[in-house]
Structure formats: structure tokens, C-alpha cells
Amino acid sequence: MNVLNKRGLSARLLRQQAGEGGAEGGAGVEQTPPPTDATPPAGQESGAQPAWHDSIQDPGLKEFISGKGFKDAGEAAKALQDLEGKTAVPESPEAYQLPVPEGQDAAFATEAAKWMHEAGVPAEQAQALATKWNEYAAAQQQAADLAREQQGEADLATLRKEWGQQFDANAELGRRAVRTFGVEADAIEKISSALGDAETLRLFSRIGKHLGEGTLTPSSSGADAGNKGQSLEDLMYPSMKK
């Protein structure tokens, strides 16, 4: 009986040692894992790395940054740098360098740059606005030129009917006046813009006729029998007297 007790005691001791030492035969003995201080945040799986923006204290800002999808702080900083570059206001109006259409005066662009600088408009936006304005102005000018051309054609058609077979002869009288006085094309264009094509042709035709008759006088008030009391103003600006 003492042997059985000893054997029973030995068996119990062996089983106890196997469980404590983790050797074979310890199956069924639960072991408690060591405690840890690394407690994952709520909603974060155990073992996952925290997001780089989790340290942001402001909830609204944290949500904003999270929604942008930046992979790290460097990418967010680069986006901020690019934004500042696009929204920076130049130090002076001259730095805008607004585009000026070819052949046009830069005075308007210079003045517009001052307005934009006073209003704090960034350079990139200012150049975009200037480009759009130039496109709009060009389209408006093109439409005006087309309308004037169409009106000029209609007026000349009416003048052809008025002069009939004398149209070519009267037109040649106008060309004679242009050659005699050396009138430049730009000057004719300005006169035509003010008077219209038909009235301009009447004007120079009338001058050419008086040149041929030797009755044209440079005096602004020189009336004589040849020009029937007409002054130079009457000859040059007949439509203004109507």
C-alpha cells in the first residue's frame, strides 16, 4: 500500500512537472499569455499599423485629411506646396505678365494687372482670365468687322444703282484724289469707319471731280464760283451737313 501511494504520488508529480515545464504530456493544461500594454485602438485590428494622421487631435481636420487619401505626411505637404504655388499673389502687378494680343497696345493689360493685384488675384488665375478676355474681345471685333463688311456691301450696291453707268468713272475720280493727295490706306480705313464705304467713295469722287475741274481750294472758307460757294468742310464732310 505504501508502494502504491508512492507510485501514485510519483505519477502525480510527473504529470505536474510535465504541465509546468511545457514538456509532452502537458496537453490539456491551459497557459495564460503574458500581459501586454499594446492595446489596439477601437476599430483597429490587432497587429495593424496606425494611420499616419491618427495623431491629429481635431476631429474635423482628421476626417478631412483621411478623405484626401494621402499616403503619408510628405504627400500631404507636397499637395499643400503645389496649392500655395497656384494661389500665390505676385509681389507686383508687373509680375503677372498678362498676355497681349499681337499688334495691340499693352496699356489695357498693364492697367488690368494693377486691378488684379489690388484684388489679390493669383497669377495663374489672372493669366487665365486675361486669355479668356482676349478671346472674347477678338470674337467681338470679328463680329463687328463682319457686320461692317456686310453693311458696306449693301451700301455700295445701293450706290451702284444710284450712279448707274457712271459708277466706274466716279470711282476712278475717287482714286485720282487718293493718288493726288497721297492718302494712305490706314487713313482711308479710318474715314470709312466713320462715314461708311459708300459715303467715303462719294467723298473722294467729289474731290477728284473738283481736281479735274481745277476748282478745289485749300482754304477752309474759300468759296468761289467754281465750287458754288462750298467750303472745304462741305466737300470733305458732306454727310455732316445733312
PyMOL commands that set and color helices and strands:
alter all, ss='L'
color gray80, all
select helices_A, chain A and resi 2-21+59-68+73-87+93-96+107-119+123-181+185-195+197-213+232-236+238-241
alter helices_A, ss='H'
color red, helices_A
deselect
rebuild
show_as cartoon
